[in-house]
Amino acid sequence: MTVVGPFGLSVRDKALEAHVQAGLAAVEEGLIDATKSGVPFITEAARHLVQAGGKRFRPLLVMLASRFGDPHAPGVVPAAVVVELTHLATLYHDDVMDEADVRRGVPSANARWDNSVAVLTGDFLFSRASRILADLGPEAVRIQAEAFERLVTGQILETAGPREGDDPVAHYLEVIAGKTGSLIAVAGRLGSLMAGAGEDVVDILTQYGERIGTAFQLADDVLDIASDSHESGKTPGTDLREGIATLPVLHLRARATRDGRPEDLALCALLDGDLTDDARHAEALAALRAHPALAEARRDTVRYADEARATLGPLPDCAAKTALSSLCDAVVHRAG
């Protein structure tokens, strides 16, 4: 059994292992090439997050999806570069919106330079992704455009918040499906499509990507509360300190509204206060870790991962299918 990639996927098949490792190495080369500009400062800014590392979850999924066709087809690696470039571009923009100081253990681009540089660098990465995409054909361009629309819609919905009368949890899951699930669905779709897989297989891997993408983000939500380490790539409780209401907090608020328990209402009041104070932040984090809302968020993560696994049923049994199923376990383990 070999661990492949920063995400830690266990692979038992030598041919699959070699393909994934070679593919991810080629993606890294592609990312370096795609972020090179004739202007040295642009190259430095564009490579800032590339060189900081990352899980490369989306390229990994492209590689696994390609195994249901010709994994050596010429469009597979460029497709993986496209989805990762798009993801990286959104991180530059997210950090500006969130006023983040750190990303992947290094200063965020907006903290190192300024908001204008971060936004424009994100735009530069989008343009480079589009240029690569154009060589993959009109169908690939359409798929990316539709996903990008969903991604932006998810961001707008998050910014606007739920409308009066909407279920905040359902609204949040819709946001996650757009912001995270849509692009991971593209990874499954383009990986199989570029490899020449059949339409039914492409559809299955698209649905799988959507569901495991949602589970992946929900696992991050749980990890931000539950972990004492830096597994999530951020200091634990970062979302809490920044006032971002992730799934555990939304479940807490739903319980407080429904049941009216004094301890739940008091915790909600604490969360609504100033959590830039270290003592208040530590108190809120400890209380959430012990609260049933965290376990409820874990169950949601498991549910989406199980749904992702179930979509794989009709696919032929092979090492790639086993690996995709194991990926569901890896996502859930992060939230364990």
C-alpha positions as CSV (number, residue, x, y, z in Angstrom):
1,M,0.0,0.0,0.0
2,T,1.4,3.3,-1.1
3,V,0.4,6.8,-0.1
4,V,0.0,9.1,-3.1
5,G,-0.1,12.8,-3.1
6,P,-0.4,15.4,-0.3
7,F,-3.9,14.3,0.4
8,G,-2.7,10.9,1.5
9,L,-4.7,8.6,-0.7
10,S,-3.8,4.9,-0.2
11,V,-3.2,3.1,-3.5
12,R,-2.5,-0.6,-3.8
13,D,-2.3,-0.9,-7.6
14,K,1.2,-0.3,-9.0
15,A,0.0,0.9,-12.4
16,L,-2.4,3.3,-10.9
17,E,0.2,4.5,-8.4
18,A,2.7,5.2,-11.2
19,H,0.1,7.0,-13.3
20,V,-1.1,9.2,-10.4
21,Q,2.4,10.1,-9.3
22,A,3.5,10.9,-12.9
23,G,0.4,12.8,-13.5
24,L,0.7,15.0,-10.4
25,A,4.3,15.7,-11.2
26,A,3.3,16.8,-14.7
27,V,0.6,19.0,-13.2
28,E,3.2,20.7,-11.0
29,E,5.3,21.4,-14.1
30,G,2.2,22.7,-15.9
31,L,1.4,25.0,-13.0
32,I,4.9,26.5,-13.0
33,D,4.8,27.0,-16.8
34,A,1.3,28.5,-16.7
35,T,2.3,31.0,-14.0
36,K,5.3,32.3,-15.9
37,S,5.0,35.9,-17.2
38,G,7.3,38.2,-19.1
39,V,6.9,40.5,-16.1
40,P,8.9,39.0,-13.2
41,F,6.7,40.5,-10.5
42,I,3.6,38.8,-12.0
43,T,5.5,35.5,-12.0
44,E,6.4,35.9,-8.4
45,A,2.8,36.8,-7.4
46,A,1.2,34.1,-9.5
47,R,3.5,31.4,-8.2
48,H,3.1,32.5,-4.6
49,L,0.4,29.9,-3.7
50,V,1.6,27.3,-6.3
51,Q,4.9,27.1,-4.4
52,A,3.2,27.1,-1.0
53,G,1.9,23.6,-1.9
54,G,-1.6,22.3,-1.3
55,K,-3.5,19.0,-1.4
56,R,-3.9,19.0,-5.2
57,F,-7.2,17.3,-4.5
58,R,-8.7,18.4,-7.9
59,P,-5.8,17.2,-10.0
60,L,-5.8,13.9,-8.1
61,L,-9.4,13.4,-9.0
62,V,-8.7,14.2,-12.7
63,M,-6.0,11.5,-12.7
64,L,-8.3,8.9,-11.2
65,A,-11.2,9.8,-13.4
66,S,-9.0,9.4,-16.5
67,R,-8.5,5.8,-15.7
68,F,-12.0,5.0,-17.0
69,G,-10.8,5.9,-20.5
70,D,-7.3,6.4,-22.0
71,P,-5.4,7.9,-19.0
72,H,-2.5,8.9,-21.3
73,A,-4.8,11.0,-23.6
74,P,-3.1,14.4,-24.3
75,G,-5.9,16.5,-22.6
76,V,-5.8,14.8,-19.2
77,V,-2.9,16.7,-17.6
78,P,-3.9,20.1,-19.1
79,A,-7.4,19.6,-17.7
80,A,-5.9,19.0,-14.3
81,V,-3.8,22.2,-14.6
82,V,-7.0,24.1,-15.6
83,V,-9.0,23.1,-12.5
84,E,-6.1,23.7,-10.2
85,L,-5.3,27.1,-11.7
86,T,-9.0,28.0,-11.4
87,H,-9.0,26.9,-7.7
88,L,-5.9,28.9,-7.0
89,A,-7.4,32.0,-8.6
90,T,-10.4,31.8,-6.3
91,L,-8.1,31.6,-3.3
92,Y,-6.5,34.9,-4.2
93,H,-10.0,36.5,-4.4
94,D,-11.3,34.7,-1.3
95,D,-8.4,36.0,0.8
96,V,-9.3,39.6,-0.3
97,M,-12.9,39.1,0.6
98,D,-12.1,37.5,3.9
99,E,-9.2,39.9,4.7
100,A,-7.1,36.8,5.4
101,D,-3.5,37.1,6.5
102,V,-2.3,33.6,6.0
103,R,-2.9,30.9,3.3
104,R,-1.2,27.5,3.3
105,G,1.1,28.5,6.0
106,V,2.5,31.6,4.2
107,P,1.3,35.2,4.1
108,S,-1.7,35.6,1.8
109,A,-1.0,37.6,-1.4
110,N,-3.1,40.5,-0.1
111,A,-1.1,40.6,3.1
112,R,2.2,40.3,1.4
113,W,1.4,42.9,-1.3
114,D,-2.1,44.4,-1.3
115,N,-5.7,43.7,-2.3
116,S,-5.2,45.1,-5.8
117,V,-2.3,42.8,-6.5
118,A,-4.2,39.8,-5.1
119,V,-7.3,40.4,-7.2
120,L,-5.3,41.1,-10.4
121,T,-3.2,38.0,-9.8
122,G,-6.3,35.9,-9.5
123,D,-7.5,37.4,-12.8
124,F,-4.2,36.5,-14.3
125,L,-4.6,32.9,-13.3
126,F,-8.1,32.8,-14.6
127,S,-6.8,34.0,-18.0
128,R,-4.1,31.4,-18.1
129,A,-6.6,28.7,-17.3
130,S,-8.8,29.9,-20.1
131,R,-5.9,29.9,-22.6
132,I,-5.2,26.2,-21.8
133,L,-8.9,25.4,-21.8
134,A,-9.3,26.8,-25.3
135,D,-7.0,24.0,-26.6
136,L,-9.2,21.3,-25.0
137,G,-12.2,22.2,-27.3
138,P,-15.5,24.0,-27.1
139,E,-17.2,21.3,-24.9
140,A,-14.5,21.8,-22.2
141,V,-14.9,25.6,-22.4
142,R,-18.6,25.3,-21.9
143,I,-18.2,22.9,-18.9
144,Q,-15.8,25.3,-17.3
145,A,-18.0,28.4,-18.0
146,E,-21.0,26.7,-16.4
147,A,-19.0,25.7,-13.4
148,F,-17.5,29.1,-13.0
149,E,-21.0,30.6,-13.1
150,R,-22.0,28.3,-10.3
151,L,-18.9,29.1,-8.4
152,V,-19.5,32.8,-8.6
153,T,-23.2,32.3,-7.8
154,G,-22.2,30.4,-4.6
155,Q,-19.9,33.2,-3.6
156,I,-22.7,35.8,-4.1
157,L,-25.2,33.7,-2.2
158,E,-22.7,33.5,0.7
159,T,-22.1,37.2,0.6
160,A,-25.8,38.0,0.5
161,G,-26.8,35.4,3.2
162,P,-30.1,33.5,3.4
163,R,-33.3,35.4,2.7
164,E,-35.8,35.8,5.5
165,G,-37.6,32.5,5.9
166,D,-34.8,30.4,4.3
167,D,-33.2,27.6,6.3
168,P,-29.7,28.8,7.0
169,V,-28.3,25.2,6.9
170,A,-29.9,24.5,3.5
171,H,-28.6,27.9,2.2
172,Y,-25.1,27.1,3.4
173,L,-25.1,23.7,1.7
174,E,-26.2,25.4,-1.5
175,V,-23.3,27.8,-1.2
176,I,-20.9,24.9,-0.6
177,A,-22.2,23.0,-3.6
178,G,-21.6,26.1,-5.8
179,K,-18.3,27.3,-4.3
180,T,-16.6,24.0,-3.8
181,G,-18.6,21.1,-5.3
182,S,-18.9,22.7,-8.8
183,L,-15.2,22.8,-9.5
184,I,-14.5,19.4,-8.0
185,A,-17.3,18.0,-10.2
186,V,-15.5,19.5,-13.2
187,A,-12.3,17.6,-12.2
188,G,-14.2,14.3,-12.4
189,R,-16.0,15.4,-15.6
190,L,-13.0,16.7,-17.5
191,G,-10.7,13.9,-16.4
192,S,-13.0,11.3,-17.8
193,L,-14.1,13.3,-20.8
194,M,-10.6,14.1,-21.9
195,A,-9.8,10.3,-21.6
196,G,-12.6,9.5,-23.9
197,A,-14.8,7.7,-21.4
198,G,-18.5,7.0,-22.2
199,E,-21.2,9.6,-21.5
200,D,-22.7,7.5,-18.6
201,V,-19.3,7.2,-17.0
202,V,-18.6,11.0,-17.3
203,D,-22.0,11.7,-15.7
204,I,-21.3,9.3,-12.8
205,L,-17.9,10.9,-12.1
206,T,-19.4,14.4,-12.3
207,Q,-22.0,13.5,-9.7
208,Y,-19.3,11.8,-7.6
209,G,-17.2,15.0,-7.8
210,E,-20.1,17.2,-6.7
211,R,-20.8,15.1,-3.6
212,I,-17.3,14.4,-2.5
213,G,-16.5,18.1,-3.0
214,T,-19.3,19.1,-0.6
215,A,-18.0,16.5,1.9
216,F,-14.5,17.8,1.5
217,Q,-15.6,21.3,2.5
218,L,-17.7,20.1,5.3
219,A,-14.8,18.1,6.6
220,D,-12.8,21.4,6.6
221,D,-15.6,23.0,8.6
222,V,-15.4,20.3,11.3
223,L,-11.6,20.3,11.2
224,D,-11.5,24.1,11.9
225,I,-13.3,23.5,15.2
226,A,-12.2,20.0,16.2
227,S,-8.5,19.9,15.3
228,D,-5.7,20.9,17.6
229,S,-3.2,20.6,14.7
230,H,-2.8,22.5,11.4
231,E,-4.3,19.7,9.3
232,S,-6.7,22.1,7.6
233,G,-3.9,24.4,6.5
234,K,-5.2,27.1,8.9
235,T,-4.9,27.8,12.6
236,P,-7.8,25.9,14.3
237,G,-10.8,28.3,15.0
238,T,-9.8,30.6,12.1
239,D,-13.3,30.7,10.7
240,L,-14.7,31.2,14.2
241,R,-12.4,34.1,14.9
242,E,-13.4,35.7,11.6
243,G,-17.1,35.4,12.3
244,I,-17.7,32.9,9.4
245,A,-20.7,30.8,10.3
246,T,-19.7,27.3,9.1
247,L,-21.9,24.2,9.5
248,P,-21.2,23.4,13.2
249,V,-22.2,27.0,14.1
250,L,-25.3,26.9,12.0
251,H,-26.4,23.6,13.6
252,L,-25.8,25.2,17.0
253,R,-28.0,28.2,16.1
254,A,-30.7,26.0,14.7
255,R,-30.8,24.1,18.0
256,A,-30.8,27.3,20.0
257,T,-33.8,28.6,18.0
258,R,-35.6,25.3,18.1
259,D,-35.0,24.3,21.7
260,G,-34.2,27.5,23.5
261,R,-31.8,25.9,25.9
262,P,-30.0,28.6,28.0
263,E,-26.6,27.1,27.4
264,D,-27.1,27.1,23.6
265,L,-28.3,30.7,23.7
266,A,-25.3,31.7,25.8
267,L,-22.9,30.1,23.4
268,C,-24.6,31.8,20.5
269,A,-24.2,35.1,22.3
270,L,-20.5,34.3,22.9
271,L,-20.0,33.6,19.1
272,D,-21.7,36.9,18.2
273,G,-19.3,38.8,20.4
274,D,-15.7,39.8,19.9
275,L,-13.7,36.6,19.2
276,T,-10.5,38.5,18.4
277,D,-10.0,38.3,22.1
278,D,-7.9,35.2,22.7
279,A,-9.7,34.1,25.9
280,R,-13.2,34.5,24.4
281,H,-12.0,32.7,21.3
282,A,-10.6,29.8,23.3
283,E,-13.8,29.6,25.4
284,A,-16.0,29.5,22.3
285,L,-13.8,26.9,20.6
286,A,-13.8,24.6,23.7
287,A,-17.6,24.9,24.0
288,L,-18.2,24.0,20.3
289,R,-15.9,21.0,20.5
290,A,-18.1,19.6,23.3
291,H,-21.4,20.5,21.7
292,P,-23.6,18.0,19.8
293,A,-23.7,20.4,16.9
294,L,-20.2,19.4,16.0
295,A,-21.2,15.7,15.9
296,E,-24.2,16.7,13.7
297,A,-21.8,18.4,11.2
298,R,-19.7,15.2,11.2
299,R,-22.7,13.2,10.3
300,D,-23.5,15.5,7.4
301,T,-19.9,15.0,6.2
302,V,-20.3,11.3,6.3
303,R,-23.6,11.4,4.5
304,Y,-22.2,13.3,1.6
305,A,-19.2,11.0,1.4
306,D,-21.5,8.0,1.5
307,E,-23.6,9.5,-1.3
308,A,-20.4,10.0,-3.3
309,R,-19.4,6.4,-2.8
310,A,-22.9,5.2,-3.8
311,T,-22.7,7.0,-7.2
312,L,-19.7,4.8,-8.1
313,G,-21.9,1.6,-8.0
314,P,-22.5,1.3,-11.8
315,L,-18.8,1.8,-12.7
316,P,-16.8,-1.3,-13.6
317,D,-14.7,-2.7,-10.8
318,C,-11.1,-1.6,-11.1
319,A,-8.3,0.0,-9.1
320,A,-9.4,3.5,-9.9
321,K,-12.9,2.8,-8.6
322,T,-11.4,1.4,-5.4
323,A,-9.3,4.5,-5.0
324,L,-12.2,6.8,-5.5
325,S,-14.1,4.9,-2.8
326,S,-11.1,5.1,-0.5
327,L,-11.0,8.9,-1.2
328,C,-14.4,9.0,0.5
329,D,-12.9,7.4,3.6
330,A,-10.0,9.8,3.5
331,V,-12.4,12.8,3.5
332,V,-14.4,11.4,6.4
333,H,-11.2,10.6,8.3
334,R,-10.2,14.2,8.2
335,A,-13.4,15.1,10.0
336,G,-13.1,12.2,12.5
